């Protein structure tokens, strides 16, 4: 009887191993589920429930993005944590990202630091860069530029774009290191070449100002558009301003300005919400609409725009 149980345990163990999904298979199921394939979603969840960390990570990603399932950060955290506790490095990182960025009660900088550090110590470059960012900004931890620099050196050694971008900014600004503009510029260029949208935006501003690079409106516009097309709200806002004012060699185009301003505003980017409110208040490129103007100003005020707060206060104050 004992031998029979041992054999069964071995068979069950082999079956469990065989059921573990490859990264490619898990991604395929997630894509199919995102396109409405119920069976694919059920298969993926079945593997996740059985303890497959790759499937658990995919489930976390689906709930985090809202693809194939309703977006739910709490469920995403639950799935990422299950995989992270099994040592899955991407899940450790993704779990930390949600804790760092989630709104309201789910935001937990201490948990973010904990999981970024756990993955960073195991050599995960993206977590090394993110941990450095929190140390630079003093987000949930005392600012520590030397420690941040040490983590960025590790990330850059693995050619991590966000690490290159952050270290590049440190060298250009002489922040925690001796100022070295050429070295900093090269690092930011490497990150931009790797398609990091923040680096593309930063480099666009550098080309516009001729700061450490030869001034070029053509290159500035190209990088700005690349960053905006990747959904970077700062770049979308600036591109909207460029079209509004006819800068960087472009003719004034209010239609395109409104498109880009709205995209940035829809990401809760307060300056864009304020500007869009002004468009509606003044009838600038759109039909004048006091309700739309007030609605956008209210959103901008909620997201911290001091100008919008003044605008809303002025509207709410009874006229004598």
Buried (B, 14 or more C-beta within 10 A) or exposed (E): EEEEEEEEEEEEEEEEEEEBBEEEBBBBBBBBBBEEBEEBBEBBBEBBEEBBBBBBBBBBBBBBEEBBBEEEBEBBBBBBBBBBEBEBBBBBBBBBBBBBEBEEEBBBBEBBBBBBBBBBEEEBBBBBBBBBBBBBEEEBBEEBBEBBBEBBEBBBEEEBBBBBBBBBBBBBEEBBBEEBBEBBBBBBBBBBEBEBBBBBBBBBBBBBEEBBBEEBBEBBBBBBBBBBEBEBBBBBBBBBBBBBEEBBEBEEBBEBBBBBBBBBBBBBBBBBBBBBBBBBBEEBBBEEBEEBBBBBBBBBBBBEBEBBBEBBEEEEEEEE
